[in-house]
Amino acid sequence: MANTNIDAKAGLMARASLAANSVMAVSAVTAADGWRFTRRTSTGATAVNNKSTDPVVYPNTWVRLTRVGNTITAYHSTDGVTWVMTGTPQAITLPATLYIGMAVSSHNTTATTTAQFRNFQG
């Protein structure tokens, strides 16, 4: 992942809609500042982050996002076998059908960032 900002990140996102202010949850890894569980629990609300400063060793980074009912949990791993929760599971009301995909953010208005994804499983 290109380091355009300490908070540049890449990961998995689930959204209620494609609107910019949609309810959403993200499990991500940053370019230089650990792991994140980011979510917006109501349309238009400010996104909230949980941060884990567990070591990130590229390219050995895995992220996972799970949903059980309305509980969303983010996980991270350095081997794809042993998973650690990133922050606390959150109750988020989401529709039965979600938009799910890979997300990348440069956190830099003058630069774009790139990330490579492998082994995506839905």
ABEGO torsion letter per residue (X at the ends): XBBABAABBBEBBBBABABAABBBBBBBBBAAAEBBBBBBABBGBBBBBBBBABBBBOABBBBBBBBBEABBBBBBBAAGABBBBBEBBBBBBBBABBBBBBBBBAGBAABBBBBBBBGBBX
